Amino acid sequence: MTFEQFESSISGATPPAVAPALVALWHDARGDWRTAHEVAQDVPDPEGAWVHAYLHRKEGDASNAGYWYRRAGKPMASGPLEHEWKEIARALLK
């Protein structure tokens, strides 16, 4: 699936058949932070940790986000959330 296809799927009723970390991003893009967080916290790999970090940063919980960025092996993001969402989605779709 391309990034453009994934982004287009956000207007659909159900997430596409993608990895759970991407499903979490899909729910976040639809404004459902709670479901996105529930999905992300159950993904036990660095990809899930990266999405989990992004979600806590979006929530405004910088210390919790920092923990998850470290688990993901990523630096703490500081740019616009929309840019980070796209960066994560593109990386996970490769």
TIVO-2410 file (N, C-alpha, C; in nm, 3 decimals):
# residues 94
REC num residu      c1      c2      c3 atome chaine
REC   1      M   0.084  -0.116   0.000     N      A
REC   1      M   0.000   0.000   0.000    CA      A
REC   1      M   0.089   0.124   0.000     C      A
REC   2      T   0.054   0.221  -0.080     N      A
REC   2      T   0.129   0.346  -0.084    CA      A
REC   2      T   0.078   0.439   0.026     C      A
REC   3      F   0.158   0.541   0.052     N      A
REC   3      F   0.116   0.641   0.150    CA      A
REC   3      F  -0.014   0.707   0.105     C      A
REC   4      E  -0.023   0.739  -0.023     N      A
REC   4      E  -0.142   0.805  -0.076    CA      A
REC   4      E  -0.266   0.716  -0.058     C      A
REC   5      Q  -0.253   0.587  -0.082     N      A
REC   5      Q  -0.365   0.495  -0.062    CA      A
REC   5      Q  -0.403   0.489   0.085     C      A
REC   6      F  -0.303   0.484   0.172     N      A
REC   6      F  -0.330   0.479   0.315    CA      A
REC   6      F  -0.402   0.606   0.359     C      A
REC   7      E  -0.352   0.719   0.315     N      A
REC   7      E  -0.414   0.847   0.351    CA      A
REC   7      E  -0.558   0.854   0.299     C      A
REC   8      S  -0.582   0.805   0.180     N      A
REC   8      S  -0.719   0.805   0.123    CA      A
REC   8      S  -0.812   0.714   0.201     C      A
REC   9      S  -0.757   0.608   0.259     N      A
REC   9      S  -0.840   0.511   0.332    CA      A
REC   9      S  -0.903   0.571   0.458     C      A
REC  10      I  -0.850   0.684   0.502     N      A
REC  10      I  -0.900   0.747   0.626    CA      A
REC  10      I  -1.046   0.786   0.613     C      A
REC  11      S  -1.091   0.811   0.492     N      A
REC  11      S  -1.232   0.847   0.473    CA      A
REC  11      S  -1.323   0.726   0.471     C      A
REC  12      G  -1.266   0.606   0.473     N      A
REC  12      G  -1.346   0.484   0.473    CA      A
REC  12      G  -1.398   0.449   0.612     C      A
REC  13      A  -1.482   0.348   0.615     N      A
REC  13      A  -1.545   0.308   0.742    CA      A
REC  13      A  -1.457   0.216   0.827     C      A
REC  14      T  -1.366   0.145   0.764     N      A
REC  14      T  -1.281   0.052   0.838    CA      A
REC  14      T  -1.136   0.070   0.793     C      A
REC  15      P  -1.043   0.039   0.884     N      A
REC  15      P  -0.902   0.053   0.846    CA      A
REC  15      P  -0.863  -0.051   0.741     C      A
REC  16      P  -0.763  -0.018   0.661     N      A
REC  16      P  -0.715  -0.116   0.563    CA      A
REC  16      P  -0.640  -0.230   0.633     C      A
REC  17      A  -0.611  -0.333   0.557     N      A
REC  17      A  -0.537  -0.448   0.609    CA      A
REC  17      A  -0.388  -0.412   0.612     C      A
REC  18      V  -0.348  -0.348   0.722     N      A
REC  18      V  -0.210  -0.306   0.741    CA      A
REC  18      V  -0.166  -0.347   0.880     C      A
REC  19      A  -0.039  -0.326   0.910     N      A
REC  19      A   0.017  -0.360   1.041    CA      A
REC  19      A  -0.056  -0.280   1.151     C      A
REC  20      P  -0.063  -0.336   1.272     N      A
REC  20      P  -0.133  -0.270   1.381    CA      A
REC  20      P  -0.086  -0.127   1.411     C      A
REC  21      A   0.042  -0.099   1.400     N      A
REC  21      A   0.089   0.037   1.426    CA      A
REC  21      A   0.026   0.135   1.327     C      A
REC  22      L   0.009   0.092   1.203     N      A
REC  22      L  -0.058   0.177   1.103    CA      A
REC  22      L  -0.207   0.189   1.131     C      A
REC  23      V  -0.267   0.083   1.182     N      A
REC  23      V  -0.408   0.090   1.221    CA      A
REC  23      V  -0.425   0.196   1.329     C      A
REC  24      A  -0.331   0.202   1.422     N      A
REC  24      A  -0.337   0.304   1.526    CA      A
REC  24      A  -0.330   0.444   1.464     C      A
REC  25      L  -0.241   0.464   1.369     N      A
REC  25      L  -0.232   0.594   1.302    CA      A
REC  25      L  -0.360   0.626   1.227     C      A
REC  26      W  -0.421   0.525   1.166     N      A
REC  26      W  -0.547   0.543   1.093    CA      A
REC  26      W  -0.655   0.596   1.188     C      A
REC  27      H  -0.668   0.533   1.304     N      A
REC  27      H  -0.767   0.579   1.402    CA      A
REC  27      H  -0.736   0.720   1.450     C      A
REC  28      D  -0.610   0.750   1.471     N      A
REC  28      D  -0.572   0.884   1.514    CA      A
REC  28      D  -0.613   0.987   1.409     C      A
REC  29      A  -0.587   0.957   1.282     N      A
REC  29      A  -0.621   1.050   1.175    CA      A
REC  29      A  -0.772   1.074   1.167     C      A
REC  30      R  -0.849   0.979   1.214     N      A
REC  30      R  -0.996   0.995   1.214    CA      A
REC  30      R  -1.046   1.062   1.342     C      A
REC  31      G  -0.953   1.104   1.427     N      A
REC  31      G  -0.991   1.175   1.548    CA      A
REC  31      G  -1.023   1.085   1.666     C      A
REC  32      D  -0.987   0.959   1.656     N      A
REC  32      D  -1.016   0.863   1.763    CA      A
REC  32      D  -0.887   0.828   1.837     C      A
REC  33      W  -0.841   0.923   1.920     N      A
REC  33      W  -0.715   0.904   1.992    CA      A
REC  33      W  -0.722   0.783   2.083     C      A
REC  34      R  -0.834   0.763   2.151     N      A
REC  34      R  -0.846   0.653   2.247    CA      A
REC  34      R  -0.825   0.517   2.181     C      A
REC  35      T  -0.891   0.493   2.068     N      A
REC  35      T  -0.872   0.365   1.998    CA      A
REC  35      T  -0.730   0.355   1.944     C      A
REC  36      A  -0.678   0.465   1.892     N      A
REC  36      A  -0.540   0.465   1.842    CA      A
REC  36      A  -0.445   0.424   1.954     C      A
REC  37      H  -0.464   0.479   2.071     N      A
REC  37      H  -0.377   0.447   2.185    CA      A
REC  37      H  -0.393   0.301   2.227     C      A
REC  38      E  -0.516   0.252   2.230     N      A
REC  38      E  -0.538   0.112   2.267    CA      A
REC  38      E  -0.467   0.017   2.171     C      A
REC  39      V  -0.473   0.048   2.043     N      A
REC  39      V  -0.405  -0.037   1.944    CA      A
REC  39      V  -0.253  -0.025   1.960     C      A
REC  40      A  -0.203   0.097   1.969     N      A
REC  40      A  -0.057   0.118   1.977    CA      A
REC  40      A   0.004   0.054   2.100     C      A
REC  41      Q  -0.064   0.061   2.212     N      A
REC  41      Q  -0.003   0.007   2.334    CA      A
REC  41      Q   0.007  -0.146   2.332     C      A
REC  42      D  -0.062  -0.210   2.239     N      A
REC  42      D  -0.053  -0.355   2.227    CA      A
REC  42      D   0.047  -0.400   2.122     C      A
REC  43      V   0.120  -0.307   2.060     N      A
REC  43      V   0.219  -0.342   1.959    CA      A
REC  43      V   0.356  -0.342   2.028     C      A
REC  44      P   0.414  -0.461   2.051     N      A
REC  44      P   0.534  -0.473   2.136    CA      A
REC  44      P   0.668  -0.453   2.065     C      A
REC  45      D   0.669  -0.376   1.957     N      A
REC  45      D   0.795  -0.358   1.885    CA      A
REC  45      D   0.826  -0.208   1.873     C      A
REC  46      P   0.942  -0.173   1.818     N      A
REC  46      P   0.978  -0.032   1.806    CA      A
REC  46      P   0.879   0.050   1.723     C      A
REC  47      E   0.815  -0.011   1.624     N      A
REC  47      E   0.715   0.062   1.545    CA      A
REC  47      E   0.598   0.103   1.632     C      A
REC  48      G   0.550   0.011   1.714     N      A
REC  48      G   0.441   0.042   1.806    CA      A
REC  48      G   0.482   0.147   1.907     C      A
REC  49      A   0.605   0.139   1.954     N      A
REC  49      A   0.655   0.237   2.050    CA      A
REC  49      A   0.662   0.376   1.987     C      A
REC  50      W   0.699   0.383   1.860     N      A
REC  50      W   0.706   0.512   1.791    CA      A
REC  50      W   0.567   0.575   1.781     C      A
REC  51      V   0.470   0.496   1.740     N      A
REC  51      V   0.333   0.547   1.731    CA      A
REC  51      V   0.283   0.586   1.871     C      A
REC  52      H   0.313   0.503   1.968     N      A
REC  52      H   0.273   0.529   2.107    CA      A
REC  52      H   0.335   0.662   2.155     C      A
REC  53      A   0.461   0.685   2.122     N      A
REC  53      A   0.528   0.810   2.158    CA      A
REC  53      A   0.458   0.929   2.095     C      A
REC  54      Y   0.431   0.918   1.965     N      A
REC  54      Y   0.361   1.025   1.894    CA      A
REC  54      Y   0.227   1.056   1.960     C      A
REC  55      L   0.153   0.953   1.995     N      A
REC  55      L   0.021   0.974   2.056    CA      A
REC  55      L   0.031   1.045   2.191     C      A
REC  56      H   0.132   1.009   2.271     N      A
REC  56      H   0.147   1.078   2.399    CA      A
REC  56      H   0.196   1.222   2.380     C      A
REC  57      R   0.277   1.244   2.278     N      A
REC  57      R   0.317   1.382   2.248    CA      A
REC  57      R   0.195   1.463   2.207     C      A
REC  58      K   0.110   1.404   2.126     N      A
REC  58      K  -0.013   1.471   2.083    CA      A
REC  58      K  -0.103   1.501   2.203     C      A
REC  59      E  -0.105   1.408   2.296     N      A
REC  59      E  -0.185   1.424   2.417    CA      A
REC  59      E  -0.131   1.536   2.506     C      A
REC  60      G  -0.003   1.568   2.490     N      A
REC  60      G   0.060   1.670   2.572    CA      A
REC  60      G   0.137   1.614   2.690     C      A
REC  61      D   0.158   1.482   2.691     N      A
REC  61      D   0.230   1.416   2.800    CA      A
REC  61      D   0.374   1.391   2.756     C      A
REC  62      A   0.456   1.495   2.766     N      A
REC  62      A   0.593   1.490   2.715    CA      A
REC  62      A   0.680   1.386   2.784     C      A
REC  63      S   0.663   1.368   2.915     N      A
REC  63      S   0.749   1.272   2.984    CA      A
REC  63      S   0.716   1.129   2.940     C      A
REC  64      N   0.590   1.097   2.926     N      A
REC  64      N   0.550   0.963   2.880    CA      A
REC  64      N   0.592   0.945   2.734     C      A
REC  65      A   0.576   1.049   2.654     N      A
REC  65      A   0.619   1.043   2.514    CA      A
REC  65      A   0.769   1.015   2.508     C      A
REC  66      G   0.847   1.083   2.591     N      A
REC  66      G   0.991   1.062   2.592    CA      A
REC  66      G   1.029   0.918   2.620     C      A
REC  67      Y   0.959   0.857   2.714     N      A
REC  67      Y   0.982   0.715   2.745    CA      A
REC  67      Y   0.962   0.631   2.620     C      A
REC  68      W   0.851   0.654   2.548     N      A
REC  68      W   0.820   0.573   2.430    CA      A
REC  68      W   0.913   0.603   2.314     C      A
REC  69      Y   0.957   0.728   2.299     N      A
REC  69      Y   1.057   0.757   2.195    CA      A
REC  69      Y   1.185   0.680   2.222     C      A
REC  70      R   1.226   0.675   2.349     N      A
REC  70      R   1.346   0.596   2.383    CA      A
REC  70      R   1.325   0.449   2.350     C      A
REC  71      R   1.209   0.395   2.382     N      A
REC  71      R   1.179   0.254   2.350    CA      A
REC  71      R   1.182   0.230   2.200     C      A
REC  72      A   1.142   0.332   2.124     N      A
REC  72      A   1.141   0.319   1.978    CA      A
REC  72      A   1.279   0.342   1.917     C      A
REC  73      G   1.372   0.395   1.997     N      A
REC  73      G   1.503   0.428   1.943    CA      A
REC  73      G   1.501   0.552   1.856     C      A
REC  74      K   1.408   0.641   1.885     N      A
REC  74      K   1.391   0.763   1.806    CA      A
REC  74      K   1.413   0.885   1.895     C      A
REC  75      P   1.461   0.995   1.837     N      A
REC  75      P   1.472   1.119   1.915    CA      A
REC  75      P   1.333   1.177   1.939     C      A
REC  76      M   1.320   1.251   2.046     N      A
REC  76      M   1.192   1.317   2.077    CA      A
REC  76      M   1.160   1.416   1.965     C      A
REC  77      A   1.044   1.402   1.906     N      A
REC  77      A   1.003   1.491   1.798    CA      A
REC  77      A   0.965   1.627   1.854     C      A
REC  78      S   0.979   1.729   1.772     N      A
REC  78      S   0.943   1.863   1.817    CA      A
REC  78      S   0.869   1.942   1.709     C      A
REC  79      G   0.862   1.889   1.590     N      A
REC  79      G   0.795   1.960   1.482    CA      A
REC  79      G   0.645   1.943   1.489     C      A
REC  80      P   0.576   1.991   1.387     N      A
REC  80      P   0.431   1.979   1.384    CA      A
REC  80      P   0.385   1.833   1.388     C      A
REC  81      L   0.281   1.808   1.461     N      A
REC  81      L   0.228   1.671   1.475    CA      A
REC  81      L   0.190   1.612   1.339     C      A
REC  82      E   0.136   1.694   1.251     N      A
REC  82      E   0.094   1.644   1.119    CA      A
REC  82      E   0.214   1.591   1.041     C      A
REC  83      H   0.327   1.659   1.054     N      A
REC  83      H   0.448   1.614   0.985    CA      A
REC  83      H   0.498   1.483   1.044     C      A
REC  84      E   0.492   1.471   1.175     N      A
REC  84      E   0.537   1.347   1.237    CA      A
REC  84      E   0.447   1.231   1.197     C      A
REC  85      W   0.316   1.254   1.195     N      A
REC  85      W   0.222   1.148   1.155    CA      A
REC  85      W   0.259   1.096   1.016     C      A
REC  86      K   0.284   1.189   0.923     N      A
REC  86      K   0.319   1.150   0.786    CA      A
REC  86      K   0.454   1.077   0.783     C      A
REC  87      E   0.549   1.125   0.861     N      A
REC  87      E   0.681   1.061   0.866    CA      A
REC  87      E   0.669   0.916   0.914     C      A
REC  88      I   0.592   0.896   1.020     N      A
REC  88      I   0.575   0.760   1.075    CA      A
REC  88      I   0.502   0.673   0.973     C      A
REC  89      A   0.394   0.723   0.918     N      A
REC  89      A   0.317   0.642   0.822    CA      A
REC  89      A   0.403   0.603   0.703     C      A
REC  90      R   0.477   0.698   0.648     N      A
REC  90      R   0.562   0.666   0.533    CA      A
REC  90      R   0.667   0.561   0.569     C      A
REC  91      A   0.727   0.576   0.685     N      A
REC  91      A   0.831   0.481   0.728    CA      A
REC  91      A   0.772   0.341   0.747     C      A
REC  92      L   0.653   0.334   0.806     N      A
REC  92      L   0.593   0.203   0.832    CA      A
REC  92      L   0.538   0.136   0.706     C      A
REC  93      L   0.510   0.215   0.605     N      A
REC  93      L   0.458   0.160   0.479    CA      A
REC  93      L   0.568   0.110   0.387     C      A
REC  94      K   0.694   0.138   0.421     N      A
REC  94      K   0.805   0.092   0.334    CA      A
REC  94      K   0.825  -0.056   0.347     C      A
***
